[in-house]
């Protein structure tokens, strides 16, 4: 927290603009985002982050039919759906294939030649962040950072939600957390399972005035 609001916003912009993934990762993700958008008839896609693997919060490990049930009301029927996941058996997502054109990072390996496999989780984050609608896994910091990047993008381009810090992002579970990102919440503990709008809301306020003074 800062006594001078201008110093506070400067610090948040510094984090946004400099504490980010390296160009190699950003450019690779952009290539995949472009390819996924081209696949879509509308030029946009929806996205999910489904955390499976060794995630300690077992309650989030819903079967695919339950995940579909909890997200179907927000996703575009028949549209392209990008799924970021650590689930190795992609057949797990068969219920989604019956309603959407499902794609994964694996489907775009030809665009990732020479990219270190350790970067794939970060690529999934970046690609998922550009979804029209995003569903994440509560308690997952990967899902949380997807929403922070969505917030930065919304604020920069003044898209729907930029005035109050909200966005078209949801969580599968628990039910009472589904619409956490549809309402402004101040920072409060615990803070690891989600991001807060103070990170991006009005982040560029005052920049024009500062430029005029220089």
MDAnalysis code that builds the backbone (N, CA, C; Angstrom):
import MDAnalysis as mda
import numpy as np

u = mda.Universe.empty(642, n_residues=214, atom_resindex=np.repeat(np.arange(214), 3), trajectory=True)
u.add_TopologyAttr("name", ["N", "CA", "C"] * 214)
u.add_TopologyAttr("resid", np.arange(1, 215))
u.add_TopologyAttr("resname", ["UNK", "UNK", "UNK", "UNK", "UNK", "UNK", "UNK", "UNK", "UNK", "UNK", "UNK", "UNK", "UNK", "UNK", "UNK", "UNK", "UNK", "UNK", "UNK", "UNK", "UNK", "UNK", "UNK", "UNK", "UNK", "UNK", "UNK", "UNK", "UNK", "UNK", "UNK", "UNK", "UNK", "UNK", "UNK", "UNK", "UNK", "UNK", "UNK", "UNK", "UNK", "UNK", "UNK", "UNK", "UNK", "UNK", "UNK", "UNK", "UNK", "UNK", "UNK", "UNK", "UNK", "UNK", "UNK", "UNK", "UNK", "UNK", "UNK", "UNK", "UNK", "UNK", "UNK", "UNK", "UNK", "UNK", "UNK", "UNK", "UNK", "UNK", "UNK", "UNK", "UNK", "UNK", "UNK", "UNK", "UNK", "UNK", "UNK", "UNK", "UNK", "UNK", "UNK", "UNK", "UNK", "UNK", "UNK", "UNK", "UNK", "UNK", "UNK", "UNK", "UNK", "UNK", "UNK", "UNK", "UNK", "UNK", "UNK", "UNK", "UNK", "UNK", "UNK", "UNK", "UNK", "UNK", "UNK", "UNK", "UNK", "UNK", "UNK", "UNK", "UNK", "UNK", "UNK", "UNK", "UNK", "UNK", "UNK", "UNK", "UNK", "UNK", "UNK", "UNK", "UNK", "UNK", "UNK", "UNK", "UNK", "UNK", "UNK", "UNK", "UNK", "UNK", "UNK", "UNK", "UNK", "UNK", "UNK", "UNK", "UNK", "UNK", "UNK", "UNK", "UNK", "UNK", "UNK", "UNK", "UNK", "UNK", "UNK", "UNK", "UNK", "UNK", "UNK", "UNK", "UNK", "UNK", "UNK", "UNK", "UNK", "UNK", "UNK", "UNK", "UNK", "UNK", "UNK", "UNK", "UNK", "UNK", "UNK", "UNK", "UNK", "UNK", "UNK", "UNK", "UNK", "UNK", "UNK", "UNK", "UNK", "UNK", "UNK", "UNK", "UNK", "UNK", "UNK", "UNK", "UNK", "UNK", "UNK", "UNK", "UNK", "UNK", "UNK", "UNK", "UNK", "UNK", "UNK", "UNK", "UNK", "UNK", "UNK", "UNK", "UNK", "UNK", "UNK", "UNK", "UNK", "UNK", "UNK", "UNK", "UNK", "UNK"])
u.atoms.positions = np.array([
    [0.836, -1.183, 0.000],
    [0.000, 0.000, 0.000],
    [0.886, 1.254, 0.000],
    [0.484, 2.267, -0.731],
    [1.297, 3.455, -0.933],
    [0.555, 4.706, -0.475],
    [1.297, 5.596, 0.175],
    [0.714, 6.870, 0.593],
    [0.434, 7.749, -0.618],
    [1.271, 7.644, -1.635],
    [1.123, 8.414, -2.869],
    [0.545, 7.491, -3.943],
    [-0.662, 7.769, -4.396],
    [-1.324, 6.882, -5.352],
    [-0.565, 6.790, -6.668],
    [0.138, 7.866, -7.047],
    [0.902, 7.823, -8.289],
    [2.071, 6.843, -8.176],
    [2.710, 6.813, -7.009],
    [3.799, 5.859, -6.785],
    [3.259, 4.435, -6.802],
    [2.067, 4.260, -6.252],
    [1.451, 2.939, -6.250],
    [1.176, 2.433, -7.654],
    [0.612, 3.298, -8.493],
    [0.315, 2.898, -9.862],
    [1.589, 2.675, -10.666],
    [2.608, 3.487, -10.414],
    [3.885, 3.296, -11.107],
    [4.441, 1.917, -10.780],
    [4.380, 1.531, -9.510],
    [4.907, 0.232, -9.095],
    [4.138, -0.910, -9.747],
    [2.824, -0.767, -9.850],
    [2.014, -1.814, -10.480],
    [2.304, -1.908, -11.976],
    [2.527, -0.771, -12.608],
    [2.886, -0.788, -14.035],
    [4.261, -1.429, -14.230],
    [5.170, -1.162, -13.301],
    [6.497, -1.761, -13.384],
    [6.395, -3.284, -13.338],
    [5.573, -3.788, -12.421],
    [5.372, -5.238, -12.324],
    [4.771, -5.777, -13.612],
    [3.754, -5.089, -14.129],
    [3.100, -5.538, -15.369],
    [4.068, -5.559, -16.547],
    [4.859, -4.510, -16.692],
    [5.653, -4.331, -17.903],
    [7.020, -5.010, -17.866],
    [7.528, -5.307, -16.665],
    [8.886, -5.838, -16.569],
    [8.982, -7.204, -15.895],
    [8.085, -7.524, -14.993],
    [8.084, -8.849, -14.373],
    [7.147, -9.754, -15.161],
    [7.611, -10.146, -16.308],
    [6.787, -10.933, -17.234],
    [7.640, -12.041, -17.834],
    [6.995, -12.890, -18.629],
    [7.714, -13.972, -19.287],
    [8.617, -13.416, -20.393],
    [9.692, -14.145, -20.672],
    [10.646, -13.703, -21.683],
    [10.004, -13.690, -23.067],
    [10.620, -12.952, -23.971],
    [10.049, -12.770, -25.310],
    [9.828, -14.092, -26.034],
    [10.717, -15.057, -25.846],
    [10.575, -16.343, -26.526],
    [9.237, -16.992, -26.188],
    [8.849, -16.902, -24.928],
    [7.579, -17.482, -24.487],
    [6.410, -16.653, -24.994],
    [6.519, -15.345, -24.883],
    [5.426, -14.457, -25.312],
    [5.154, -14.618, -26.808],
    [6.215, -14.695, -27.607],
    [6.038, -14.809, -29.062],
    [5.475, -16.171, -29.457],
    [5.930, -17.226, -28.791],
    [5.403, -18.565, -29.086],
    [3.917, -18.633, -28.758],
    [3.539, -18.061, -27.616],
    [2.126, -18.051, -27.236],
    [1.296, -17.261, -28.241],
    [1.829, -16.149, -28.716],
    [1.107, -15.327, -29.694],
    [0.850, -16.099, -30.983],
    [1.799, -16.923, -31.388],
    [1.607, -17.726, -32.603],
    [0.447, -18.710, -32.419],
    [0.380, -19.320, -31.251],
    [-0.704, -20.279, -30.996],
    [-2.039, -19.555, -30.878],
    [-2.063, -18.425, -30.182],
    [-3.309, -17.650, -30.063],
    [-3.839, -17.295, -31.446],
    [-2.955, -16.856, -32.320],
    [-3.367, -16.511, -33.681],
    [-3.958, -17.727, -34.399],
    [-3.317, -18.884, -34.240],
    [-3.789, -20.100, -34.906],
    [-5.138, -20.546, -34.361],
    [-5.326, -20.444, -33.055],
    [-6.604, -20.844, -32.455],
    [-7.710, -19.901, -32.911],
    [-7.428, -18.613, -32.972],
    [-8.431, -17.649, -33.437],
    [-8.803, -17.903, -34.890],
    [-7.823, -18.261, -35.707],
    [-8.112, -18.544, -37.116],
    [-8.980, -19.775, -37.273],
    [-8.871, -20.692, -36.340],
    [-9.671, -21.920, -36.389],
    [-11.150, -21.620, -36.115],
    [-11.386, -20.541, -35.387],
    [-12.743, -20.181, -34.982],
    [-13.466, -19.386, -36.066],
    [-14.735, -19.662, -36.249],
    [-15.543, -18.930, -37.220],
    [-15.785, -17.490, -36.775],
    [-15.734, -17.253, -35.476],
    [-15.997, -15.919, -34.935],
    [-14.726, -15.137, -34.654],
    [-13.576, -15.802, -34.753],
    [-12.317, -15.138, -34.456],
    [-11.976, -15.109, -32.978],
    [-12.795, -15.771, -32.161],
    [-12.529, -15.825, -30.728],
    [-12.706, -17.260, -30.238],
    [-12.265, -17.515, -29.030],
    [-12.400, -18.852, -28.453],
    [-12.587, -18.733, -26.949],
    [-13.117, -19.776, -26.346],
    [-13.228, -19.852, -24.896],
    [-12.091, -20.718, -24.363],
    [-11.827, -20.626, -23.081],
    [-10.695, -21.376, -22.537],
    [-10.972, -21.883, -21.121],
    [-10.293, -22.973, -20.795],
    [-10.388, -23.582, -19.472],
    [-8.990, -23.873, -18.954],
    [-8.839, -23.853, -17.630],
    [-7.662, -24.453, -17.006],
    [-8.161, -25.531, -16.057],
    [-7.869, -26.767, -16.393],
    [-8.301, -27.908, -15.590],
    [-7.062, -28.523, -14.944],
    [-6.888, -28.260, -13.664],
    [-5.723, -28.764, -12.915],
    [-6.031, -30.156, -12.407],
    [-5.193, -31.095, -12.769],
    [-5.374, -32.481, -12.335],
    [-4.096, -32.932, -11.623],
    [-3.356, -33.869, -12.222],
    [-2.049, -34.249, -11.725],
    [-1.971, -34.451, -10.229],
    [-0.948, -33.850, -9.608],
    [-0.710, -34.038, -8.177],
    [-1.254, -32.889, -7.337],
    [-2.238, -32.159, -7.856],
    [-2.781, -30.999, -7.143],
    [-3.290, -31.423, -5.768],
    [-2.879, -30.699, -4.735],
    [-3.183, -31.114, -3.369],
    [-4.644, -30.948, -2.987],
    [-5.365, -30.075, -3.715],
    [-6.768, -29.834, -3.381],
    [-7.645, -30.817, -4.158],
    [-7.814, -31.989, -3.600],
    [-8.486, -33.085, -4.296],
    [-9.945, -32.763, -4.631],
    [-10.544, -31.865, -3.865],
    [-11.955, -31.544, -4.086],
    [-12.200, -30.937, -5.470],
    [-11.144, -30.394, -6.077],
    [-11.307, -29.777, -7.396],
    [-11.284, -30.800, -8.518],
    [-10.959, -32.046, -8.214],
    [-10.845, -33.079, -9.251],
    [-12.213, -33.641, -9.620],
    [-12.964, -32.840, -10.330],
    [-14.287, -33.255, -10.788],
    [-14.153, -34.051, -12.076],
    [-15.107, -34.955, -12.321],
    [-15.055, -35.671, -13.593],
    [-15.492, -34.726, -14.708],
    [-15.218, -35.119, -15.938],
    [-15.441, -34.231, -17.076],
    [-16.906, -33.838, -17.246],
    [-17.811, -34.740, -16.978],
    [-19.234, -34.415, -17.106],
    [-19.640, -33.329, -16.115],
    [-19.071, -33.387, -14.903],
    [-19.386, -32.374, -13.897],
    [-18.766, -31.029, -14.287],
    [-17.549, -31.049, -14.828],
    [-16.915, -29.814, -15.294],
    [-17.739, -29.171, -16.403],
    [-18.235, -30.008, -17.311],
    [-19.067, -29.514, -18.402],
    [-20.355, -28.911, -17.860],
    [-20.962, -29.604, -16.925],
    [-22.214, -29.127, -16.324],
    [-22.037, -27.755, -15.693],
    [-20.897, -27.526, -15.065],
    [-20.667, -26.283, -14.346],
    [-20.240, -25.126, -15.243],
    [-19.828, -25.421, -16.462],
    [-19.330, -24.362, -17.342],
    [-20.171, -24.129, -18.591],
    [-21.041, -25.051, -18.920],
    [-21.749, -25.018, -20.202],
    [-22.607, -23.767, -20.377],
    [-23.117, -23.220, -19.302],
    [-23.993, -22.045, -19.413],
    [-23.242, -20.797, -19.877],
    [-21.914, -20.808, -19.785],
    [-21.126, -19.627, -20.170],
    [-20.346, -19.820, -21.465],
    [-20.112, -21.059, -21.862],
    [-19.307, -21.343, -23.049],
    [-20.153, -21.288, -24.327],
    [-19.502, -20.972, -25.428],
    [-20.195, -20.871, -26.718],
    [-20.377, -22.255, -27.331],
    [-21.600, -22.697, -27.411],
    [-21.912, -24.012, -27.976],
    [-21.383, -24.102, -29.405],
    [-20.617, -25.150, -29.687],
    [-20.068, -25.356, -31.020],
    [-18.812, -24.561, -31.318],
    [-18.413, -23.712, -30.386],
    [-17.245, -22.869, -30.613],
    [-15.941, -23.572, -30.286],
    [-14.840, -22.890, -30.575],
    [-13.518, -23.422, -30.259],
    [-13.267, -23.270, -28.755],
    [-12.772, -24.344, -28.157],
    [-12.502, -24.351, -26.722],
    [-11.061, -24.800, -26.497],
    [-10.246, -23.889, -25.980],
    [-8.853, -24.222, -25.669],
    [-8.779, -24.683, -24.220],
    [-8.187, -25.865, -24.002],
    [-8.076, -26.411, -22.650],
    [-6.614, -26.495, -22.236],
    [-6.266, -25.730, -21.216],
    [-4.944, -25.805, -20.595],
    [-5.046, -26.808, -19.448],
    [-4.210, -27.814, -19.474],
    [-4.356, -28.870, -18.469],
    [-3.065, -29.666, -18.320],
    [-2.913, -30.287, -17.152],
    [-1.807, -31.227, -16.951],
    [-2.304, -32.669, -17.018],
    [-3.545, -32.850, -17.485],
    [-4.102, -34.190, -17.687],
    [-3.507, -34.794, -18.953],
    [-2.814, -35.916, -18.813],
    [-2.160, -36.538, -19.972],
    [-3.136, -37.286, -20.873],
    [-4.188, -37.835, -20.302],
    [-5.168, -38.589, -21.084],
    [-6.233, -37.630, -21.597],
    [-6.079, -37.201, -22.829],
    [-7.005, -36.217, -23.394],
    [-8.396, -36.796, -23.632],
    [-8.536, -38.123, -23.599],
    [-9.856, -38.739, -23.714],
    [-10.742, -38.373, -22.522],
    [-10.119, -37.940, -21.457],
    [-10.862, -37.488, -20.278],
    [-11.867, -36.397, -20.671],
    [-11.535, -35.599, -21.678],
    [-12.353, -34.448, -22.063],
    [-13.382, -34.765, -23.155],
    [-13.635, -36.036, -23.400],
    [-14.576, -36.422, -24.445],
    [-15.938, -35.746, -24.308],
    [-16.506, -35.612, -23.107],
    [-17.803, -34.918, -22.997],
    [-17.777, -33.501, -23.570],
    [-16.634, -32.824, -23.468],
    [-16.524, -31.483, -24.040],
    [-16.477, -31.539, -25.563],
    [-15.850, -32.571, -26.118],
    [-15.751, -32.697, -27.575],
    [-17.130, -32.837, -28.227],
    [-18.101, -33.306, -27.461],
    [-19.451, -33.473, -27.999],
    [-20.184, -32.142, -28.153],
    [-19.614, -31.066, -27.590],
    [-20.262, -29.756, -27.649],
    [-19.382, -28.655, -28.229],
    [-18.058, -28.880, -28.254],
    [-17.134, -27.824, -28.676],
    [-16.028, -28.395, -29.562],
    [-15.384, -27.503, -30.279],
    [-14.201, -27.857, -31.059],
    [-13.003, -27.708, -30.114],
    [-12.629, -28.782, -29.457],
    [-11.639, -28.753, -28.380],
    [-10.213, -28.828, -28.935],
    [-9.352, -27.953, -28.429],
    [-7.937, -27.984, -28.813],
    [-7.068, -27.850, -27.561],
    [-5.847, -28.379, -27.674],
    [-4.867, -28.339, -26.599],
    [-3.550, -27.789, -27.151],
    [-2.636, -27.486, -26.264],
    [-1.315, -27.023, -26.702],
    [-0.642, -28.062, -27.591],
    [-0.869, -29.334, -27.294],
    [-0.273, -30.419, -28.093],
    [-0.650, -30.340, -29.567],
    [-1.789, -29.722, -29.855],
    [-2.248, -29.637, -31.239],
    [-1.456, -28.613, -32.054],
    [-0.599, -27.853, -31.386],
    [0.137, -26.787, -32.069],
    [1.643, -26.927, -31.895],
    [2.097, -28.185, -31.769],
    [3.522, -28.426, -31.568],
    [4.374, -27.881, -32.716],
    [3.794, -27.845, -33.925],
    [4.573, -27.370, -35.072],
    [4.927, -25.886, -34.935],
    [4.208, -25.174, -34.071],
    [4.482, -23.750, -33.833],
    [5.445, -23.536, -32.670],
    [5.873, -24.639, -32.067],
    [6.703, -24.543, -30.862],
    [8.084, -25.163, -31.062],
    [8.514, -25.267, -32.294],
    [9.829, -25.853, -32.584],
    [10.931, -25.111, -31.828],
    [11.735, -25.872, -31.096],
    [12.853, -25.271, -30.373],
    [12.496, -24.696, -29.016],
    [11.212, -24.727, -28.650],
    [10.785, -24.186, -27.362],
    [11.016, -25.219, -26.259],
    [11.631, -24.803, -25.186],
    [11.880, -25.673, -24.042],
    [10.564, -26.183, -23.470],
    [10.446, -27.495, -23.275],
    [9.222, -28.077, -22.750],
    [8.853, -27.564, -21.366],
    [9.847, -27.051, -20.627],
    [9.561, -26.485, -19.309],
    [8.734, -25.207, -19.396],
    [8.627, -24.657, -20.596],
    [7.853, -23.426, -20.779],
    [6.370, -23.695, -21.071],
    [6.003, -24.959, -21.265],
    [4.655, -25.251, -21.739],
    [3.564, -24.778, -20.782],
    [3.795, -24.880, -19.489],
    [2.798, -24.388, -18.536],
    [2.570, -22.900, -18.674],
    [3.638, -22.149, -18.913],
    [3.522, -20.706, -19.103],
    [2.812, -20.383, -20.413],
    [3.087, -21.186, -21.438],
    [2.390, -21.003, -22.713],
    [0.896, -21.239, -22.536],
    [0.545, -22.304, -21.809],
    [-0.866, -22.576, -21.533],
    [-1.529, -21.380, -20.852],
    [-0.833, -20.780, -19.899],
    [-1.372, -19.610, -19.208],
    [-1.680, -18.480, -20.180],
    [-0.690, -18.143, -20.988],
    [-0.839, -17.022, -21.907],
    [-1.957, -17.252, -22.916],
    [-2.027, -18.454, -23.458],
    [-3.054, -18.765, -24.460],
    [-4.437, -18.758, -23.821],
    [-4.555, -19.346, -22.643],
    [-5.845, -19.360, -21.938],
    [-6.292, -17.954, -21.571],
    [-5.339, -17.060, -21.323],
    [-5.699, -15.703, -20.900],
    [-6.422, -14.917, -21.975],
    [-6.312, -15.357, -23.224],
    [-6.949, -14.629, -24.329],
    [-8.330, -15.187, -24.677],
    [-8.837, -16.095, -23.869],
    [-10.167, -16.631, -24.117],
    [-11.256, -15.593, -23.922],
    [-12.306, -15.692, -24.699],
    [-13.468, -14.802, -24.514],
    [-14.032, -14.976, -23.115],
    [-14.209, -16.232, -22.737],
    [-14.625, -16.632, -21.394],
    [-13.566, -17.598, -20.878],
    [-13.249, -17.496, -19.595],
    [-12.257, -18.394, -19.004],
    [-12.827, -19.046, -17.744],
    [-12.634, -20.355, -17.633],
    [-12.961, -21.100, -16.417],
    [-11.663, -21.634, -15.827],
    [-11.441, -21.365, -14.549],
    [-10.223, -21.805, -13.906],
    [-10.464, -22.739, -12.735],
    [-9.364, -23.179, -12.146],
    [-9.404, -24.060, -10.982],
    [-9.097, -23.235, -9.737],
    [-10.059, -23.165, -8.828],
    [-9.867, -22.429, -7.578],
    [-8.705, -23.048, -6.796],
    [-7.951, -22.221, -6.120],
    [-6.738, -22.596, -5.380],
    [-5.516, -22.745, -6.267],
    [-5.683, -22.678, -7.583],
    [-4.535, -22.818, -8.478],
    [-3.944, -21.442, -8.786],
    [-2.639, -21.274, -8.508],
    [-1.994, -20.008, -8.828],
    [-1.840, -19.826, -10.338],
    [-1.828, -20.935, -11.095],
    [-1.788, -20.818, -12.553],
    [-3.069, -20.149, -13.054],
    [-4.213, -20.609, -12.573],
    [-5.485, -19.973, -12.946],
    [-5.512, -18.527, -12.477],
    [-4.978, -18.293, -11.280],
    [-4.965, -16.932, -10.749],
    [-4.207, -15.985, -11.650],
    [-3.027, -16.411, -12.118],
    [-2.235, -15.527, -12.960],
    [-2.857, -15.345, -14.343],
    [-3.590, -16.349, -14.819],
    [-4.351, -16.163, -16.058],
    [-5.280, -14.960, -15.896],
    [-5.950, -14.882, -14.776],
    [-6.880, -13.771, -14.555],
    [-6.162, -12.438, -14.398],
    [-4.976, -12.442, -13.807],
    [-4.238, -11.183, -13.732],
    [-3.902, -10.685, -15.141],
    [-3.447, -11.590, -16.010],
    [-3.131, -11.186, -17.382],
    [-4.387, -10.740, -18.125],
    [-5.499, -11.374, -17.842],
    [-6.768, -10.937, -18.438],
    [-7.101, -9.524, -17.962],
    [-6.859, -9.272, -16.690],
    [-7.114, -7.940, -16.144],
    [-6.257, -6.875, -16.802],
    [-4.976, -7.167, -16.995],
    [-4.089, -6.232, -17.681],
    [-4.603, -5.924, -19.087],
    [-5.017, -6.969, -19.800],
    [-5.476, -6.811, -21.182],
    [-6.757, -5.991, -21.243],
    [-7.673, -6.285, -20.345],
    [-8.949, -5.558, -20.295],
    [-8.718, -4.084, -19.987],
    [-7.839, -3.808, -19.018],
    [-7.559, -2.421, -18.647],
    [-6.893, -1.657, -19.791],
    [-5.954, -2.302, -20.467],
    [-5.226, -1.645, -21.552],
    [-6.140, -1.289, -22.708],
    [-7.043, -2.204, -23.072],
    [-7.901, -2.003, -24.239],
    [-9.298, -1.487, -23.876],
    [-9.493, -1.210, -22.593],
    [-10.774, -0.681, -22.100],
    [-11.954, -1.536, -22.548],
    [-11.815, -2.821, -22.303],
    [-12.875, -3.761, -22.630],
    [-13.882, -3.829, -21.488],
    [-14.955, -4.578, -21.688],
    [-15.990, -4.686, -20.665],
    [-15.395, -5.118, -19.326],
    [-15.682, -4.344, -18.289],
    [-15.173, -4.639, -16.963],
    [-13.995, -3.780, -16.541],
    [-13.450, -2.971, -17.460],
    [-12.245, -2.211, -17.120],
    [-12.517, -1.140, -16.060],
    [-13.755, -0.684, -15.948],
    [-14.070, 0.376, -14.992],
    [-14.244, -0.134, -13.563],
    [-14.565, -1.406, -13.403],
    [-14.769, -1.930, -12.048],
    [-13.905, -3.146, -11.727],
    [-12.996, -3.516, -12.637],
    [-12.059, -4.600, -12.364],
    [-12.615, -5.996, -12.544],
    [-13.780, -6.110, -13.186],
    [-14.400, -7.428, -13.367],
    [-14.082, -7.993, -14.753],
    [-14.418, -9.265, -14.956],
    [-14.117, -9.916, -16.229],
    [-14.980, -11.158, -16.399],
    [-14.987, -11.696, -17.621],
    [-15.730, -12.921, -17.918],
    [-14.880, -14.147, -17.558],
    [-14.601, -14.276, -16.276],
    [-13.843, -15.416, -15.756],
    [-14.633, -16.066, -14.635],
    [-14.527, -17.385, -14.556],
    [-15.304, -18.152, -13.581],
    [-14.444, -19.288, -13.035],
    [-14.968, -19.923, -11.974],
    [-14.312, -21.100, -11.390],
    [-15.300, -22.260, -11.364],
    [-14.780, -23.457, -11.621],
    [-15.623, -24.660, -11.615],
    [-16.152, -24.993, -10.222],
    [-15.292, -24.833, -9.223],
    [-15.588, -25.324, -7.874],
    [-14.754, -24.522, -6.884],
    [-15.284, -24.266, -5.690],
    [-16.629, -24.572, -5.188],
    [-17.676, -23.620, -5.765],
    [-18.920, -24.019, -5.673],
    [-19.997, -23.271, -6.320],
    [-20.044, -21.810, -5.900],
    [-19.773, -21.539, -4.621],
    [-19.869, -20.159, -4.135],
    [-18.730, -19.273, -4.663],
    [-17.722, -19.886, -5.305],
    [-16.613, -19.119, -5.873],
    [-16.751, -18.928, -7.378],
    [-17.771, -19.492, -7.983],
    [-17.888, -19.481, -9.442],
    [-17.753, -18.084, -10.023],
    [-18.400, -17.096, -9.424],
    [-18.412, -15.759, -10.009],
    [-17.551, -14.767, -9.223],
    [-16.479, -15.239, -8.624],
    [-15.570, -14.381, -7.873],
    [-15.043, -13.218, -8.695],
    [-14.772, -13.450, -9.972],
    [-14.173, -12.411, -10.807],
    [-15.216, -11.501, -11.458],
    [-16.478, -11.742, -11.160],
    [-17.567, -10.907, -11.694],
    [-17.947, -9.783, -10.739],
    [-17.237, -9.697, -9.612],
    [-17.516, -8.672, -8.619],
    [-16.203, -8.156, -8.059],
    [-16.145, -6.858, -7.780],
    [-14.918, -6.290, -7.216],
    [-14.731, -6.767, -5.782],
    [-13.531, -7.252, -5.480],
    [-13.169, -7.638, -4.118],
    [-11.851, -6.962, -3.746],
    [-11.765, -6.339, -2.570],
    [-10.484, -5.796, -2.121],
    [-9.549, -6.929, -1.708],
    [-8.285, -6.619, -1.577],
    [-7.305, -7.633, -1.180],
    [-7.580, -8.083, 0.253],
    [-7.620, -9.392, 0.443],
    [-7.774, -9.945, 1.784],
    [-7.177, -11.344, 1.814],
    [-6.742, -11.748, 2.982],
    [-6.138, -13.070, 3.136],
    [-7.211, -14.146, 3.204],
    [-6.843, -15.384, 2.778],
    [-5.595, -15.744, 2.092],
    [-5.598, -15.245, 0.657],
    [-4.424, -15.001, 0.110],
    [-4.344, -14.322, -1.187],
    [-3.795, -15.193, -2.310],
    [-3.463, -16.449, -2.022],
    [-2.772, -17.246, -3.042],
    [-3.695, -17.871, -4.079],
    [-5.001, -17.979, -3.792],
    [-5.867, -18.749, -4.693],
    [-6.505, -17.905, -5.798],
    [-6.299, -16.594, -5.759],
    [-6.895, -15.736, -6.767],
    [-6.108, -14.432, -6.849],
    [-6.361, -13.648, -7.893],
    [-5.781, -12.323, -8.033],
    [-6.865, -11.287, -7.741],
    [-6.433, -10.079, -7.391],
    [-7.377, -9.032, -7.020],
    [-7.291, -7.856, -7.983],
    [-8.431, -7.197, -8.255],
    [-8.487, -6.125, -9.261],
    [-7.555, -4.949, -8.995],
    [-7.126, -4.752, -7.754],
    [-6.220, -3.637, -7.486],
    [-4.928, -3.746, -8.287],
    [-4.630, -4.959, -8.780],
    [-3.415, -5.163, -9.579],
    [-3.503, -4.504, -10.951],
    [-4.728, -4.319, -11.478],
    [-4.862, -3.787, -12.836],
    [-5.866, -2.644, -12.972],
    [-6.725, -2.443, -11.998],
    [-7.768, -1.421, -12.110],
    [-7.154, -0.016, -12.124],
    [-7.480, 0.768, -13.154],
    [-6.987, 2.149, -13.304],
    [-5.463, 2.229, -13.312],
    [-4.809, 1.157, -13.728],
    [-3.356, 1.087, -13.618],
    [-2.632, 2.141, -14.463],
    [-3.265, 2.602, -15.543],
    [-2.630, 3.600, -16.411],
    [-3.118, 5.019, -16.145],
    [-3.838, 5.193, -15.063],
    [-4.346, 6.521, -14.720],
    [-3.191, 7.489, -14.475],
    [-3.284, 8.680, -15.077],
    [-2.285, 9.717, -14.848],
    [-1.099, 9.700, -15.794],
    [-1.003, 8.680, -16.667],
    [0.160, 8.603, -17.560],
    [0.212, 9.782, -18.523],
    [-0.923, 10.134, -19.117],
    [-0.949, 11.246, -20.070],
    [-0.522, 12.547, -19.411],
    [-0.986, 12.785, -18.183],
    [-0.615, 14.004, -17.464],
    [0.885, 14.057, -17.207],
    [1.459, 12.896, -16.859],
    [2.893, 12.851, -16.600],
    [3.689, 13.142, -17.864],
    [3.221, 12.631, -19.002],
    [3.900, 12.881, -20.263],
    [3.833, 14.358, -20.629],
    [2.720, 14.993, -20.341],
    [2.553, 16.397, -20.652],
    [3.460, 17.290, -19.806],
    [3.779, 16.816, -18.605],
    [4.612, 17.593, -17.691],
    [6.088, 17.479, -18.018],
    [6.451, 16.450, -18.792],
    [7.875, 16.240, -19.112],
    [8.347, 17.133, -20.246],
])
